[in-house]
């Protein structure tokens, strides 16, 4: 009598699209050898425990299938704090672990994370402990980029920068950067780190059609975009859609599932009649371009400008609550060109919408002294 053998049927694992690198443009980041996709996926919202893990998994897989290699996180992304990193870690283990060397994974620390005096700011203790926790949550040995998430007026700048230097030396991050630093502080930090042999790679500021603080001259007469470029840092723009204002979500009122309704970092006092009228007029230009308002807003951030052309902004960070929304944002890449008339028309309509909720953090420390 023959021996019967039983074989367990297994579900095939995730296989990324073979053409994933054919349509995504990759842009050089400052004075470095690193390139980022023109559009990166941010996990600030939609990747906490309040969202289905399968939806998150579908979004991440679709992003990678379309050439998105950069996934941007922070210690307190959720809700609750830490859950976005934990959920991304699960997706990484399930689907993307074999492709780790094709990915750029970033995290940050600086804003509120845990109770007590050591869970906020820029101290060596906070930055080191936070990154260790982030690595554990994601199941990683290192992140590709680690940011100081905001200036800290109570910690000596050199302490923060020495911590970033030592994090790279310890192999816990390949590159380091800053977020929401103003132009003067960025220049001082970059010069300090260059002398330490650990150049700052990247600056992550908020930037959109209706939030242009990075273009304005600071105390020394230089804008953040110029300061970053002159000091070798690339720029990756967060909130290029002005937290949803520059989408079609508010053209007909406030939907029940919006960030405004959910009280997520966007308050209804930003939806003034003037802002809504401005958005409607910008939407008219987008329609003439055969783009959605969100697509035009992303293309505008990624446009050629200044001495550095398309590399002025290396990448734009987008969030996504669904695969369809992600696809719409990525389809922006079909048309990144603007005529002079279009740019003038946008400038004539756009004004500051009062959505830069990070301005106080930037202003909290202008110089390192």
Beta strands, then each sheet from edge to edge (+ up, - down):
strand 1: 26-28
strand 2: 35-37
strand 3: 39-42
strand 4: 70-72
strand 5: 104-109
strand 6: 143-148
strand 7: 173-179
strand 8: 202-204
strand 9: 234-237
strand 10: 315-318
sheet 1: 1+ 2-
sheet 2: 3+ 4+ 5+ 6+ 7+ 8+ 9+ 10+ 3+
end
